[in-house]
Amino acid sequence: MKNIDTKISILNNTNRIISSSAADWAALRQNSNIFIANDKMPYTVAESKPFFYIKSFSKVGDQVIKIEDSIKHNLLPNDVIDLSYKEYYVIEATLLEDADASGEKTINHNSFSEPITIKTTKGSKNVEILNGGKCLSRPEIINDIKLNYVEFSDRKVIKYEVVQINTNESTLLLNKPLPKNVTEGKISVQKWEAFLNSPYMGHDKINVSCHISRDRTPYLDLPMVPTFGPAQSAVINEIVKKLDFEIQQIKNKVGL
């Protein structure tokens, strides 16, 4: 028996189930039966496919971020997400006044993770960039030096685990602090979604267990009863009813 167990979420009167980030539903077959939490009867899967959840965020606390949209049931506790943010480097610098002397200077700022190194020429406002540094914000003027920036082509990406979700405020508590000076960026995660062949009639279910049975009989396409799961007797009764109907149809055809 090929069975799948994972955490999921689904909202009342919808047919879209969202898995945890740890789930892999690549082998999930159409017409598989899914038992949601302690529901008495299973639902049938019409289709499943992966999707990317990508949203902007802003920092609320050292380990708390606010998602710039309604989270709904798209994220679950223990999901592993990629958090990314932009970094910049200096490509051009100009002194506001002529340099007093020639030489190298190191420029630092609380928004820099790497300082800038420049070379000045006495009597000139022109500056040679020796090291463009690395920063998150882009202060326009530092120490009477006007700076112009360019974004790094590769965004910095760090993996985080979601510890707690506040759907009312669209905030996430993460398992570790954000990097210093990071105030905004994007989160992304690839997950699986499955669509039921009918709307879900139970109450909203968030981060609950589900049990999926993928196997069906080869001839009448009947769902195979899992070796464990809720309401086995109810499933068996439905199978027996269908068998009874099919057998009666055969009898009618042969005149028995």
TISEKOL-369857 format. One line per 3 residues: number of its first residue (from 1); for each residue x, y, z of C-alpha. Coordinates in Angstrom, 2 decimals, decimal comma, padded with zeros to 5 digits. Last residue first. Layout:
BEGIN
NUM	X/Y/Z; ...
//
This chain:
BEGIN
256	-029,63/-013,72/-013,67; -030,27/-012,33/-017,13; -026,67/-011,84/-018,25
253	-027,03/-008,06/-018,42; -029,05/-007,78/-015,24; -026,49/-009,82/-013,35
250	-023,69/-007,55/-014,53; -025,61/-004,47/-013,36; -026,18/-006,14/-010,01
247	-022,45/-006,73/-009,68; -021,74/-003,06/-010,40; -024,29/-001,86/-007,82
244	-023,07/-004,19/-005,10; -019,47/-003,27/-005,80; -020,38/000,41/-005,48
241	-022,19/-000,15/-002,21; -019,33/-002,31/-000,90; -016,83/000,42/-001,68
238	-018,92/003,01/000,17; -019,24/000,69/003,16; -015,49/000,09/003,20
235	-014,89/003,82/003,31; -017,27/004,26/006,25; -015,68/001,33/008,08
232	-012,25/002,86/007,73; -013,42/006,03/009,47; -010,03/007,52/010,25
229	-006,70/006,12/009,09; -004,73/002,89/009,09; -004,12/000,04/006,68
226	-005,55/002,22/003,96; -008,67/001,05/002,09; -008,03/000,82/-001,65
223	-010,11/003,24/-003,67; -012,15/001,60/-006,43; -011,02/001,98/-010,03
220	-013,48/-000,73/-011,20; -010,80/-002,82/-012,86; -007,34/-002,13/-011,39
217	-008,36/-001,33/-007,78; -007,06/001,96/-006,42; -003,85/002,93/-004,62
214	-002,86/006,51/-003,74; -004,01/006,63/-000,10; -003,35/010,04/001,42
211	-003,34/010,72/005,15; -003,60/014,26/006,46; -002,23/015,95/009,53
208	-003,26/019,48/010,43; -001,39/022,75/009,89; -004,51/024,87/009,42
205	-007,94/023,31/008,86; -010,84/025,64/008,19; -014,09/023,90/009,17
202	-015,36/021,01/007,07; -017,16/021,12/003,72; -014,14/021,04/001,40
199	-015,34/021,84/-002,11; -015,40/018,95/-004,63; -012,91/017,24/-006,97
196	-010,11/018,27/-004,63; -007,16/020,35/-005,82; -003,66/019,67/-004,55
193	-000,90/022,19/-003,88; 002,78/021,50/-003,44; 005,42/023,87/-002,10
190	008,37/025,91/-003,33; 009,36/028,68/-000,96; 010,14/032,37/-001,30
187	010,66/035,34/001,01; 011,55/038,81/-000,20; 013,41/041,80/001,16
184	013,18/044,41/003,89; 014,91/045,76/007,00; 018,29/043,99/006,93
181	020,66/046,13/009,04; 022,24/043,15/010,83; 021,18/039,78/009,48
178	017,73/038,59/010,61; 017,55/036,69/013,88; 016,94/032,93/014,09
175	014,01/030,45/014,05; 011,59/032,89/012,43; 008,36/034,37/013,79
172	006,17/035,26/010,81; 003,69/038,14/010,54; 000,54/038,59/008,45
169	-001,19/040,49/011,29; -004,31/038,29/011,42; -002,39/035,28/010,04
166	000,06/035,27/012,95; 002,46/032,45/012,12; 004,99/030,70/014,37
163	008,33/028,93/013,99; 008,97/029,37/010,26; 012,39/027,97/009,42
160	014,96/030,15/007,71; 017,31/029,71/004,75; 019,47/032,65/003,69
157	019,75/034,23/000,21; 021,83/037,31/-000,73; 020,66/038,60/-004,10
154	022,98/038,09/-007,04; 023,39/040,94/-009,56; 024,75/043,29/-006,89
151	022,88/046,60/-007,00; 024,75/049,69/-008,18; 025,55/052,76/-006,09
148	026,47/056,45/-006,41; 028,29/058,26/-003,58; 028,85/061,92/-002,69
145	031,77/062,35/-000,28; 031,58/065,00/002,45; 032,13/062,35/005,16
142	029,26/060,22/003,82; 026,71/061,48/001,28; 024,00/059,52/-000,56
139	023,49/056,79/002,04; 022,46/053,67/000,11; 020,97/050,98/002,35
136	022,10/047,36/002,39; 025,84/047,79/001,92; 028,90/046,21/000,31
133	032,27/047,79/-000,46; 033,11/049,48/-003,76; 036,81/048,75/-003,34
130	039,50/050,81/-005,10; 037,14/053,54/-006,31; 039,15/056,47/-007,71
127	037,93/059,89/-006,63; 037,67/063,20/-008,47; 037,23/066,36/-006,40
124	040,79/067,43/-007,10; 043,43/069,54/-005,31; 045,28/066,54/-003,90
121	044,21/063,26/-005,55; 042,04/060,82/-003,66; 041,97/057,02/-003,60
118	038,91/055,16/-002,30; 038,16/052,11/-000,14; 034,56/051,35/000,81
115	033,79/049,29/003,92; 032,12/045,84/003,93; 028,88/045,10/005,81
112	027,96/048,74/005,35; 024,79/050,25/006,87; 026,62/051,46/010,00
109	029,06/053,38/007,80; 032,70/052,99/006,83; 034,94/054,83/004,42
106	038,57/053,77/004,03; 040,92/056,33/002,50; 043,86/056,02/000,12
103	046,14/058,89/-000,74; 046,53/062,43/-002,10; 046,01/065,42/000,14
100	043,64/068,29/000,91; 041,05/066,95/-001,56; 038,92/069,51/-003,40
97	035,42/069,92/-001,94; 032,19/067,92/-002,28; 034,31/064,89/-003,16
94	032,90/062,61/-005,84; 032,31/058,86/-005,74; 031,23/056,36/-008,39
91	030,64/052,60/-008,51; 029,68/052,01/-004,86; 028,28/048,60/-003,98
88	024,75/047,40/-003,19; 022,98/044,50/-001,48; 019,39/043,38/-001,99
85	017,56/040,88/000,22; 016,59/037,22/000,22; 014,82/034,89/002,67
82	014,41/031,32/001,47; 011,77/029,38/003,41; 011,66/026,16/005,42
79	008,10/025,48/006,59; 008,07/024,42/010,25; 004,80/026,31/010,93
76	002,71/026,55/007,76; 002,52/029,01/004,88; -000,10/029,39/002,12
73	-003,07/029,15/004,48; -004,05/032,85/004,43; -000,78/034,80/004,29
70	-002,48/038,08/003,37; 000,01/040,39/001,67; 003,15/042,38/002,45
67	004,48/039,71/004,82; 005,65/041,13/008,16; 008,89/039,81/009,63
64	009,82/038,73/013,17; 013,20/037,43/014,37; 014,93/040,70/015,31
61	011,60/042,53/015,16; 009,16/043,97/012,60; 011,27/043,69/009,43
58	009,53/044,11/006,09; 008,54/041,38/003,66; 007,87/040,93/-000,06
55	006,19/037,73/-001,23; 007,01/034,63/-003,26; 005,08/031,33/-002,96
52	006,22/029,02/-005,75; 003,97/026,23/-006,96; 004,12/022,44/-007,33
49	001,20/020,48/-008,82; -001,68/018,25/-007,80; -004,86/017,12/-009,54
46	-008,42/015,90/-008,89; -007,72/014,49/-005,41; -010,73/012,73/-003,88
43	-012,02/013,53/-000,41; -012,13/011,09/002,49; -014,99/010,62/004,95
40	-015,22/010,90/008,73; -012,91/013,90/009,09; -010,34/013,52/011,85
37	-007,49/015,44/010,17; -008,07/015,38/006,41; -008,27/011,91/004,81
34	-007,18/012,06/001,17; -008,14/009,52/-001,47; -006,15/009,42/-004,70
31	-008,23/010,13/-007,82; -005,24/011,64/-009,67; -001,97/010,21/-008,44
28	000,53/011,74/-006,02; 004,03/010,73/-007,11; 005,37/014,28/-007,29
25	003,69/015,07/-003,98; 006,86/015,86/-002,05; 006,09/017,33/001,37
22	008,71/019,18/003,46; 007,41/022,62/002,45; 004,10/021,79/004,13
19	001,20/021,08/001,81; -001,53/023,46/000,62; -004,97/022,02/-000,22
16	-007,21/023,86/-002,68; -010,91/022,81/-002,90; -012,54/025,72/-001,13
13	-015,75/025,74/000,95; -013,84/025,81/004,25; -010,12/026,48/004,02
10	-007,34/023,93/003,61; -004,00/023,40/005,34; -001,57/020,48/005,22
7	000,87/018,41/007,27; 002,01/015,12/005,78; 001,28/011,41/005,39
4	001,49/009,59/002,07; 000,45/006,00/001,43; 001,48/003,33/-001,07
1	000,00/000,00/000,00
//
